[in-house]
Amino acid sequence: MAFKVTKDFPEAHSPGGNGFHDVMFPCLRTLAFLLLLPLLFAQAAYGGINKKLLKAAKAGDTATVEQLLGKGADVNARNKFSGTALGLAKGNVEIISLLLLSKEMTLEKNPAP
């Protein structure tokens, strides 16, 4: 397929034409979808058990925190503001103890953004 390229692409604006825009826009939409796909999966992973752990730690719900840790929630998970369950517990000694005694807990001095 050959394109006739002119100064203002008149064939691209014609209805039903096979112009430059008719070919490129579907390609760009597909490319945008493929680039955004990992973000969709990351959001889905964040929205599960780890989000519940962060909410329970912030609310001070010790029983729920313990239950979620037993189900495999990631104690190092971060919310969109880079807060962890440990930081959200805000002085609740029982929840802080549960989180610190968890096998997976890591204390990073400079967390990745």
N, C-alpha and C positions, 0 to 999 in steps of 0.2 A: 504494500500500500504506500503510495507516495503522497506527500502533502505539498500543496502549493503554498508556500510561505510568502506572504506579502506584508506590506508595512502595517496594516491594521487587522489582519486575519479575517477578511470578510466572510470566508466559508465557515468560520467557527460560530458566527452569529446567526447563520441561516438555520431555520427550523429543519430538523432532520438531517443536517449536514454531518459529514464525517470530518469535522475540523479538528484542529489542535486541542481545543478545550473539551470536545466530546470524548477524546481519547485520554487526555491527561487527568481530568477530574476523577474518574473512577479509580485510576491508579493512585492518586493522592489520598482518596478516602480509604483505600485498602491499606496504604502505608501508614496513615494516621492510626487506623485501628490496630495494626500490628505493633506499633510503637506504644500504644496505650494499654495493650493487653496485660503486660506484667503488672501495671498499676492496679488493674481490676482484681487480679489474683492476690496482690498484697493486701488490698482492702478487705477482701473476703477472709484472708487468714487472720487479719487483725480483729475482725468483727466477731470471732467465735469465743472460745473459752478464755482466751487471754484478756479480752475486753471485759468479760464478766469478773475476772480476777482483779483487774484494776478498779472496777466499780465497787466490788466488795471491800477491797482494802481501803478505798476512800470513805466508804460508808461505815467502816468499823465492824463489819460483819465477819467475826472470827470463824464461825461455823462454816460459812460459805467459802471463805478463803482456804480453810483446811480441806474441804471437800474438793475444791477445784485443783488444789495442789496434788491431791490424791489421784485425780483424773489426768494429770499430766500437763497442767497449765504451765506456761513458761514464766518463771519468776523474774526473768530479765526483760520481759516484754515492755514496750514503751508505748505511751499514748502519742497523739499527734503533736503534743508539746514536749515530747521526750521525757515525760515523767514515768517513773517506775512504780510498782506496787509499794515498794519500800518507802519511797518518797511520799506517796499518797497516804500512807498509814498515819502519818503525822502524830507520832507519840503514842500510838496504841501498842503497848508493850507485848501483848499476846500475838498480834498480827506480825509485828516486827520479828519476834522470836521465831514464829513459824516460817517466815520468809528467809531469815538468816540461817536457820537449820536445814533448809532445803538443800539437797545435793547440788542442784544446778545453779545456785546463786553465785554471781560474780560481782565483785565490787570494782567498777571501772573508775579510775580517777578522771580520765578525759573521754567521755563517751563519744562514739561516732555520731555525726549529725544526722 
